[in-house]
Structures are given as structure tokens and as C-alpha cells.
Amino acid sequence: MIGRRVFVYGCIAAASLAAPAIASAQLPNSYKTPGAVSKAKMDQVCKGDYTASVKPVAGWQRSEALERYGVRPDGFSGELDHLVPVSLGGSNDPDNLWPFHANGTFTLAAKQDLAAKLRDIVCAGKMSLKDAQDAFRKDWTKAYTQHVTAVNAPGGQN
């Protein structure tokens, strides 16, 4: 009986210690991808056509971003993601690009949901554009939990 309790407590402790590591798998290396932004201002970002006005990622930007992670560009078939979303003024600079690996709750769709939510908050004047950008630079998975899935988040789950 005591052995079983120790085993159960050990599993609980291991799971609680592993949770941050699982979430951090969704975060880029902050030295390789610090999160570069464009010079866009809030009024530009809040226009409906802003994202469409941004040029696509150039081949050299893609190659440089992948090579920082030791990934051969010609063999990469995954998602190259913007740490700070373009919809919030993120740039195509390699400092803002990284190979995204979805895992569990923290998928590309979840990251896009957060970007849309924070853009709405910024455009409503309830958060600065810099604070929204910094939420992605610091840890978008925590921002997702705070702004999208928290029970008390506006529009969050109940």
C-alpha cells in the first residue's frame, strides 16, 4: 500500500515537472528567435487589410531561420512560424521565424486564436501593441492560458 502511494505521488510529481517542458517545446530558443517586429503602429495593425499588405517570407529569410536551428531548408516540410504574429506587427526577419512543432493544446491554430484575441484587445485600446508583442516574445503558451482558456478571460471557456 505504501509502495503504491509512493508510485502515485511520484507520477504526480513527474507530471507537474514535465508540464513546463511540454509547453516549452512550443517555444523557440530566445537567442535564435528573439521576436523581431516591424515599424507598424497600432492604427496600421488594426486596419482590416494590414496582414494582406505584408510581403511573404523570402527564401533567404526562411533558409537563415531554419539553419539557426540546424534544419536543412531543402528537407524541411513543417511549419515555419512567426514568433510575433504578422497581425500584431511581427516581421519576416529571421529573428522572428522558427520551425514550429505542434504538441497537445499548443497548436498553430491555438497560437492564431491568441493572436486574434490580442489583436482585438489592442484595437479596443485595452492593451498596448508592445505588450501584445511581448506576450508572444516571453511565452505565448502562458498568454494563451491567460487570455484564451482562462475561465475569467473575456470570451474564455466557462
C-alpha positions in Angstrom: 0.0 0.0 0.0 2.8 2.4 0.9 4.7 1.5 -2.3 1.6 2.3 -4.4 1.2 5.7 -2.8 4.8 6.5 -3.4 4.4 5.4 -7.0 1.3 7.6 -7.4 2.9 10.6 -5.8 6.0 10.1 -7.9 3.8 10.1 -11.1 2.1 13.3 -10.0 5.4 15.0 -9.3 6.8 13.8 -12.6 3.8 15.1 -14.5 3.9 18.5 -12.8 7.6 18.8 -13.5 7.1 17.7 -17.2 4.3 20.2 -17.9 6.6 23.2 -18.4 8.9 21.2 -20.6 6.0 20.1 -22.8 4.9 23.7 -23.1 8.4 24.9 -23.7 8.6 22.5 -26.7 6.2 25.1 -28.3 8.6 28.0 -27.7 11.6 28.9 -29.8 15.1 29.4 -28.5 15.1 33.0 -27.4 18.6 33.5 -28.6 17.9 32.2 -32.1 14.4 33.8 -32.3 14.1 36.8 -30.1 11.0 38.1 -31.9 11.6 40.9 -34.4 8.8 43.4 -35.2 8.1 45.8 -38.0 7.6 49.5 -37.5 3.9 49.2 -37.8 1.8 51.2 -35.4 -1.4 50.3 -33.7 -3.6 52.2 -36.2 -1.9 50.2 -39.1 -2.3 46.9 -37.4 -5.9 47.5 -36.6 -6.8 48.1 -40.3 -8.5 45.0 -41.8 -6.1 44.7 -44.7 -2.9 45.0 -42.7 -1.8 41.3 -42.8 -2.5 41.1 -46.5 -0.2 44.1 -47.1 2.8 42.3 -45.7 5.1 40.6 -48.2 5.6 36.8 -47.8 8.7 35.3 -46.2 11.6 35.4 -48.7 13.6 32.3 -49.4 16.8 33.7 -47.8 14.8 34.6 -44.6 13.3 31.0 -44.5 16.8 29.5 -45.0 18.5 31.6 -42.4 15.8 30.9 -39.8 15.9 27.2 -40.3 19.7 27.0 -40.4 19.8 28.6 -37.0 18.0 25.5 -35.7 20.2 23.1 -37.6 17.5 22.3 -40.1 18.3 21.9 -43.7 15.9 24.2 -45.6 15.6 21.9 -48.6 14.5 19.0 -46.4 12.1 20.9 -44.2 8.4 20.3 -44.7 7.0 21.6 -41.4 5.6 24.9 -40.4 7.9 28.0 -40.3 6.1 30.3 -37.9 6.4 33.9 -36.8 7.0 34.2 -33.1 5.3 37.6 -33.0 2.4 37.2 -35.5 2.3 39.4 -38.5 -1.2 40.5 -37.4 0.5 42.1 -34.4 3.3 43.7 -36.3 5.7 40.8 -36.4 8.3 40.9 -39.2 9.6 38.4 -41.6 13.1 38.9 -40.2 14.8 35.6 -39.4 14.9 36.8 -35.8 11.1 36.3 -35.8 10.9 32.9 -37.6 11.3 29.4 -36.2 10.3 25.8 -37.0 7.0 25.3 -35.1 6.3 21.8 -33.7 2.7 21.5 -32.5 2.1 19.4 -29.4 -1.2 18.9 -27.5 -3.1 22.1 -26.8 -0.5 24.4 -28.1 -1.1 24.1 -31.9 -0.6 26.6 -34.6 -4.4 27.1 -34.5 -4.2 27.9 -30.8 -1.4 30.4 -31.5 -3.6 32.0 -34.2 -6.5 32.2 -31.8 -4.3 34.1 -29.3 -3.1 36.4 -32.0 -6.7 37.3 -33.0 -7.7 37.7 -29.3 -4.8 40.0 -28.5 -5.3 42.0 -31.7 -8.9 42.6 -30.7 -7.8 43.7 -27.2 -5.1 46.0 -28.7 -7.6 47.5 -31.2 -10.1 48.1 -28.4 -7.4 50.2 -26.6 -7.2 47.8 -23.7 -3.6 46.7 -24.3 -0.6 48.3 -26.0 0.7 46.8 -29.2 4.1 46.4 -27.5 2.5 44.4 -24.6 0.8 42.1 -27.0 4.0 41.6 -28.9 5.9 41.0 -25.6 3.3 38.3 -24.7 4.5 36.3 -27.6 8.2 37.0 -27.0 8.0 35.9 -23.4 5.8 32.8 -23.6 2.8 32.6 -25.9 1.6 29.4 -24.1 1.1 31.3 -20.9 -0.6 34.2 -22.7 -2.9 31.7 -24.4 -3.8 30.2 -21.0 -4.4 33.7 -19.6 -6.3 35.3 -22.4 -8.0 32.4 -24.3 -8.6 29.5 -22.0 -8.9 31.0 -18.5 -12.4 30.9 -17.0 -12.3 34.6 -16.3 -10.8 35.6 -19.7 -13.2 37.7 -21.8 -14.6 35.2 -24.3 -12.8 32.3 -22.5 -14.2 29.0 -21.6 -16.8 28.8 -18.9 
